[in-house]
Amino acid sequence: MKFNTLLITCLKALVRNPMRAALTVLGIVIGIAAVVAIMEIGEGSKKQVADKFSSMGTNVVTVSGASVSTAGVNSGMGGRASLYATDAEALVKYCPDYVKAASPVVRASGQVIVGNQNWSPRSIMGGNEQYLSIEGWKVASGVAFTRKQVDEASRVCLIGNTIARELYADVDPIGQDIRVKDVVFTVIGVLESKGADGMGNDQDDCLILPWTSIRTRLMGSSGSAVIAKAGAANSAKVSSTDTFSTSSVSFYPGCDLQPYTNAPHPLRTRTVDSIAVQVRDGVDPNKAMDAMTPVLRRQHELEPGVLDDFSMRDRSQFVKMMTDTTSTISSLLISVAMISLVVGGVGIMNIMMVSVTERTREIGLRMAVGARPRDIMWQFLLEAVLLCTIGGIIGIAVGRVASSLVSQQMGWPVATSVSAMALSVTVAAVIGIVFGWYPAWKGSRLDPIDALRHE
């Protein structure tokens, strides 16, 4: 029997009992719709997690100082100031095949003031001119600081959207002053918004300066006490003689206004808190860390056998952990949805068994006029596959609508998954073959004479 003729015969048989066919397909529709919706929501969640962490910098390895133990108390990673700005330069110079860029990183904390407004940023960070690209920051307005400004420890900074909103409201921050630890900086740029990171922290609540500016102007300055000593006339000196004592001892040393001028400044210390290293695209971060280790050991003049006075951490490992967790949860939910597909398959087997019983005389008549057992088997098998395929197509449409409604009503991320649709149709066809085979085989084994006698 030709396939076209067989297909028409199957469709006529299904149309003959439309309500039965619709109820049979319903189980498949529900199962496929659940699978499609869950897979699309899962893909959207994984994409959202990846986007959140990519906003923190892609292919980035963080080099931190080693831990130090004092009186039995371990400071943890980064407790020892063992990294230098020259280490970042050495990594770029001696690991060109692995390292794309590197930046010293220093951190500070404190209150920032603009006019009569004040704010405590979540982070005050310092880096070199490559720090923004390493960490995935883009400048929305204004400009980024340059290498010259880093070398001169210029009083310039970039602010995140949160600080711009809280301190400047409707005023353009570019060119405005902002006071950090009583040192006045000029805002030269506003960063593009990143939103919350993977841990829920506001990335836009930040202030970014040249790392040299933090080291020379903010670290060790005595804040308002220094300004108070400077006096209203900005005198560089305060009387060195105590008017209430005949001693010649100087109780009031001269006030250092170095943090408040624009002239280049010698660094008090070249140690940095950490180093952000951007690995080249396509390079395994683990191989990059293996290449960077001997360079840093040579920089720190560590003898063989001496433990490293630094540690490295690959951020992509944390991203992979989060995406793997999301994938595991999605797989678990898909497994649960597959149960409904199995139930739908059992329903199809049940209906096909009933159909074979009801159509016994038809089977006997067809065999009597020349139909072979395999023709009977293919007829009932194709009916089962058609039921599942139709259910799969309708289920895909229902699943897409369900995922869209979830996205609109609950705000969950959703990503269209072509693989989910292809998998759904494939699974539906397989279920039709698996659960339709036995009824089809049973129908093909009927004796024509007994089938014709069947009432």
ZIHU-V407177 format. One record per residue. PHI is phi in whole degrees, -180 to 180 (none if undefined). D_FIRST is the distance of its C-alpha to the first C-alpha in whole Angstrom. Layout:
PHI,D_FIRST  PHI,D_FIRST
//
This chain:
none,0  -68,4  -64,6  -62,9  -64,7  -65,7  -65,10  -64,11  -63,11  -65,12  -65,15  -63,16  -65,16  -73,19  -69,21  -63,21  -128,24  -64,25  -66,28  -62,26  -64,24  -65,27  -68,29  -67,27  -69,26  -57,30  -62,31  -68,29  -59,31  -63,34  -64,33  -65,32  -60,35  -64,37  -64,36  -64,36  -62,40  -66,41  -66,40  -69,41  -66,45  -64,45  -64,44  -64,47  -66,49  -64,49  -66,50  -65,53  -62,54  -63,54  -66,55  -62,58  -79,59  -68,58  -68,61  -87,63  114,63  -99,60  51,61  -110,64  -111,66  -100,69  -102,72  -120,75  -71,78  -79,79  -83,80  -134,83  -113,85  -126,88  54,90  83,87  -104,85  -89,82  -76,82  85,78  -61,76  88,78  -75,81  -112,83  -81,84  -118,82  -108,80  -129,82  -62,81  -67,81  -64,79  -63,76  -64,77  -67,77  -65,74  -69,73  -75,75  -99,74  -127,70  -66,69  -79,65  -117,65  -102,67  -88,67  -158,69  -147,72  -139,74  -65,77  -130,77  -127,79  -121,79  -143,82  -145,82  154,85  -99,85  -111,84  -132,87  -132,86  61,89  -100,90  -106,86  -140,85  -157,82  -111,81  -64,78  -66,75  -149,76  -120,78  -117,77  -129,78  -153,77  -95,77  -69,76  -97,72  -61,72  -63,70  -68,67  -64,67  -88,67  78,64  -88,67  -126,67  -89,70  -76,69  -146,73  87,76  -136,76  -88,75  -75,78  -102,79  -63,80  -62,84  -67,84  -68,83  -64,85  -92,88  52,87  -66,87  -88,87  -128,83  -157,80  -121,77  -122,76  -83,73  -62,72  -64,73  -66,76  -61,76  -72,75  -76,78  -104,81  -114,80  52,79  -93,78  -88,81  -69,79  -72,80  -61,80  86,84  -84,85  -90,87  -141,86  -100,88  -121,87  52,89  67,92  -107,91  -87,90  -116,87  -105,85  -78,81  -109,80  -164,76  -116,74  -82,71  -66,67  -72,66  -110,64  77,64  -81,64  -85,63  -65,61  -101,63  89,64  -83,67  -76,68  -73,68  -80,70  -89,73  -144,74  -134,77  -120,77  -128,80  -60,81  -63,81  -68,85  -66,86  -67,85  -67,87  -91,90  -109,90  -104,89  -75,89  87,92  -72,94  -93,96  63,94  -65,97  -63,100  -68,100  -64,99  -62,102  -70,104  -65,104  83,105  -66,105  -91,107  56,104  -66,107  -82,106  -134,109  -119,110  -46,114  -89,114  -113,117  -76,117  -68,120  -100,120  -144,121  -88,124  -71,121  -91,120  -71,117  -86,114  -88,112  -124,110  -67,108  -61,107  -81,104  -92,101  -94,99  -55,97  -65,94  -109,95  -105,95  -99,93  -71,94  -58,92  -127,93  -72,93  -71,91  -69,92  -152,89  -99,86  -72,84  -128,81  -72,79  -161,76  -131,74  -96,71  -116,69  -96,66  -83,63  -64,62  -60,58  84,56  -96,59  -68,58  -57,61  -65,62  -68,62  -64,65  -65,67  -64,67  -75,68  -78,71  -59,72  -64,74  -65,76  -68,77  -65,78  -68,80  -62,81  -92,83  54,84  -88,83  -75,84  -56,81  95,81  -81,82  -65,79  -62,78  -99,80  -151,76  -141,73  -125,70  -140,67  -94,63  -67,62  -65,59  -64,59  -69,59  -63,57  -63,54  -62,55  -68,55  -68,51  -64,50  -63,52  -63,50  -65,46  -63,47  -64,48  -63,44  -63,42  -63,44  -67,43  -66,39  -61,39  -65,40  -66,38  -64,35  -60,36  -66,35  -67,31  -62,31  -61,32  -62,29  -64,27  -63,28  -62,28  -65,24  -60,24  -62,26  -65,24  -67,21  -64,23  -63,24  -64,21  -62,19  -64,22  -69,22  -106,19  -61,19  -62,19  -62,16  -64,14  -63,16  -65,15  -66,12  -68,12  -68,15  -96,13  118,10  -70,8  -87,9  -56,11  -67,10  -65,7  -65,10  -64,12  -64,10  -63,10  -71,13  -66,14  -67,13  -61,15  -65,18  -66,18  -63,18  -58,21  -70,23  -67,22  -61,23  -63,26  -66,27  -65,27  -65,29  -62,31  -62,32  -62,34  -65,35  -64,37  -63,38  -63,40  -63,41  -65,43  -65,44  -64,46  -62,47  -64,49  -74,50  -82,52  -109,53  75,53  -76,51  -74,50  -134,46  -127,44  -62,40  -118,38  -66,35  -62,35  -65,35  -67,32  -63,30  -63,30  -64,30  -64,26  -63,25  -63,27  -62,25  -65,22  -63,23  -62,24  -61,21  -70,19  -66,22  -86,23  -98,19  -66,19  -64,21  -59,20  -66,16  -64,17  -63,19  -64,17  -72,14  -92,18  -67,19  -80,20  -58,18  -69,22  -65,23  -67,21  -71,21  -78,25  -66,25  -97,27
//
